[in-house]
Amino acid sequence: MNLELQNKVILLTGATGGIGNQIVLDFLKEDAIVICLIRNQKKMDKLRSWLKDNNTPDLNVHSFVCDLINFEKVNSTVNLIIKEFQRIDVLVNCAGFAHEYPFALLDDKQIDDVIDLNFKSPLYLIHAVLRPMFKQKEGCIINISSVSAVKKGRGIATYAASKAALDTFTRALSQEVGRKNIRVNCIRPGVINTSMSESLIDRSKDIVQKSIALERHGSPDEISKAILFVASNKTASYMTGESFSVDGGMY
């Protein structure tokens, strides 16, 4: 699309997921440098194989193992990245976790796991990249939320709350860092055909489709294209503090 993302350094979490794979591929097509924060090297190897299957060279893909809910580890990893690549232009917080279960039956660990990965880990990463972005005098932060943040649903109270918190944090932070030329936005995917959504799609295919204006589920590339649009100063240089849904008209 020529979004002027050539050689931009993209830091991404959740790269080995269904949406994450597509984000990596699309940024590579724009000749960006993609750095993936991962937990599992085997999944990263699968991502590289998938890229090759899609005729996309993986020379500009790099990975660092990082515990996303360890504040010190996140900071030390970001420092290593800055040392090697000199800058981080775009941070995409895509890692997420949903535990679909009645709230009254959750234990404290299950609650913590959802909040830690969906809300605390993006905050830790943003905290770590802000100083380098201040020095660069520019930057772009994109948080991946969910339509669940604004739409009612059963069995997802903690997940929905963590994503709603991310929406609110996005709006508030944009006011703090805008004067530093750093844009902060949030994208809410709807029901997307990925392994994370398989159980929901299988159980309630007819109901979900009837509640979506376009009467179909979304695909990862439809989310990825929105992320690239927001990441590019060519297309979204005056956009900050926004949380918007890409959900086929579900909400």
N, C-alpha and C positions, 0 to 999 in steps of 0.2 A: 504493500500500500504506500510505501515511501513516506513513513511518518516521521522521518528525520530522527530515528532512534539508533542510527549507526554508531557503534562503539560505546553506546551508553551502557553503564554497568547496572544490571538489574539484580537485586537480591530478592530471592523468592523462597517462601516456605510452602509446604504442601506440594512440592513439584512432582512427587511420584504418584499423586492421586489423579483421578480422571480429568478434572479441570486443570490441575497443575501440569500434566503432560502437555496439554494443548497450549497452555500459556508459554511453556518453554519453546515449543515448536514455533509458535507465532512470533515470539521475540527474536528467535534465531533467523527467521525469514526476513526480519527487518535489520539483520546484521548487528544485533545487540550482543553484549556479553552477559550470559546468564549464570548466576551463582546460586546454587541450590543448597539450602540448609536441610540436612537429612538425618534420619536416625538409622536407616537400614541400607547398607551398601548394595545388597542384592536387588532391592527395588530400584536403586539408581542404575544398576547394570541393565535392568529391564527397560528403564527409560531410554538409555542409550541405544539399545536394540530397537526399540519402538521408533526412535528418531530415524535410524538407518532404514527401517522398513518404510518410512515415509519420505525417503530420499532427502533427508536433512542431515548434513554433516554435524557432528557433535564436538568439533574442535573448540567452539566458543562456550561450551558448557563446563562448568566447574562445580565441585561439591565440597562441602565442609560438614563433618559430623558435629552436631550441636544439640544439646539438651535445651529445648526451647522454653522450659519452665525453670531454668536455673539462671538467675540474674547475672551472676558472675561469669558463667560460661558463655552466655549470649554476648556480654561485653567483650570478653577476650577473643571470641570468634570474629566479631565485627572488627576489632582492632587488627587481627591477622589479615582480614580481607582488605582493609584500608591500606595496610602495609604493602600488600601484593599488587592491588589494583589502583591504588591512590585515591579512589573515590567510590561513592555509591550514589547513583543518580535516581534510581527508583527502588522503593521497597514495596513488595506485594506480599501482604499477609494472607496467605491462602490456606494454611493448615487449619483444619477444623475437625471436630468430633461431635457426633450426636449419639446420645444413649437414649433411645426411645423406650420409656418406661414410666409408669405412674409415679408422680413425685413422692407420694406418701410411702412408697416402697423402696426408694433410693436410700443408700447409706451415705455416710459422710465422704467416703473416698470417691464414690461415683459422682457426687455433687462437685467435689473438688476437681476431679479429672476434667469435667466438662468446662468449668469456669477457668481452670488454669490454662488449658490449651486454646479455648476460644476467645478468652478476654485478656488474661494476664500475659500470655506469651506475645501477643501483638504489642502490648504496652512495653514489655521489656525490649523488644526489638526496636520499636520507635525511639525509645529512650536512648538506645545505643547508637542509632544512626543520626540523631539530631545534631550532635556536635560536629561530625564531619560535614553534614549538609550546611550547617551555619558557616563553616569555613569556606565551603564551595560557593556560598551565597545563592544556592538554589537546591531544589530537591522535590521529589514527588513521592507521596506515601498513599498507597491504595489498600484499604482494608476490605476483605471479603466477608460480608455479613450473610444474611439470609432473609428471605421473605418472611420467615418465621418470626423475625423481630417485630413485624407489624401485623401479622395475620394470626388469628386464633388457631389452635391445634391441640390435640390431646397427646399426652405422653412426652411433651417436649418443653415443659415449663422452664427447666434450668437452661436448656439449650437456647430457647427463645430469649430468655433474660440475658444470657451472656452476649448474644448477638445484638440485642437492643442496647446494651451497655456500650458495645463497640460503636454503634451508630452515634450515640450521644457523645462519646469520647472524640469521635472524628470531628463533629461539629465544634466542640469546645476547643480542641487543639488547633484547629484551623485558624482560630482567632489569635492564638498565642504566637504562631510561627509564620503567619502570612507576611508580616513585615520583613521577615528574613527570606522572602521569595520561595517559601516552601508550601506546596499545595498538598492538602490532605482531603481525600475523598473516600467514599464507601460505596461498594456495589453489593446489592442484595440479589443473589441468584434465586430463581424459583426451583421447580422440580426438574433437575437436570439428569439426563441418562448417564449415570456413573455407578460404580459399585456401591458407593455410599447410599444411593437412593433406590437400589434394587428392591429392597424389602418393601419400601413404601409403594413403589410402582406396581409390584406384584400383587400386593394386598388390596390396593384401592385404585386400580387403573381407570375404571369407568368414572368413579367419583372425582378423581383428580382431574381427568380430562374435561369433565363437565364444568369444573370450576375455573378452567383456564380459557380466556377469551379466544385464543388461537387454537384451542382444542387439541393440543399436543404437548408433549414434554419438550424441554429444551435440549440442546446439544452443547458439549463443552466449548466448541469453537464460538458459539454465540455469546458466551460469557467472556472468553478470551479476547474477542474482538473489542468488546466494551472496555476491557482493561487496557488494551493497547491505545485505544482512543483517549482514555483519561491520562495515560502515562505520557503521551506526546504533547510537547509544547506547541506543536504545529496545529493541533486540533483542540486542545483543552487548556491553553495557557491562562485563561481567565476563570477557570472552574476550581473552586475550593470550598470545603465545608459542606459538600453535598452528599447525601445518601439516596441512591436511586435504585429502583428495582429493575431487573431484567428477568421477567417471569412470565412472559406471554400474556400478560393481562390477568394474572391470578389474583392480584390484590388491587 
